[in-house]
């Protein structure tokens, strides 16, 4: 089960403070960090997540965005899946969160996910996707660029894109200098992880990540 990913996920959380939830194809919520023992996503919501992942390969992250809010789904193996987030790039009230997240139908899940946002770091989409690629590198020794990730865009964002005349491809195209900075950042963090330099990891996320 998820035990083989536990060490990598622990290091990842210590470095990024991005919460995550492990669930299987049943679907059943089986592990989360940080642990909220009285809060679990409903089978209805997890079934939606399993259905969305069923068409993609293992280790292929699907980034779901709702305006300033984002989360990532990924199948770790044939039975185990993970949800990273949700994360937001700006402070958000529950009313704002409720108004933009139409994918989640269960109101209890909406409240639960909003509570997670309240104790999660704020970051941009570029920072979030960079962290997801870092986890894939750490856990599976694979490199994946932002351009290779799957983006599931909320309808409200599609309307914004149409109004501005920008295509979804242009909207999420990352400049070459940013990609270079991200790769350099990832290499530094991985070196610190291998050396067991926790202070170096924390300094990188506080310093280099802010620059990116």
Secondary structure, DSSP 8 states (H G I E B T S, - for coil): -GGGGHHHHHHHHHHH---EEEEESS--EEEEES--TT----HHHHHHHHHHHTTS-TT--EEEEETTEEEEEEE-SSSEEEEEEEEESS---HHHHHHH--S---HHHHHHHHHHHHTS----HHHHHHHHHHHHHHHH-----GGGSEEEE-HHHHHHHHHHT--HHHHT---HHHHHHHHHHHHHHHHHHHHT-HHHHHHHHHTHHHH-
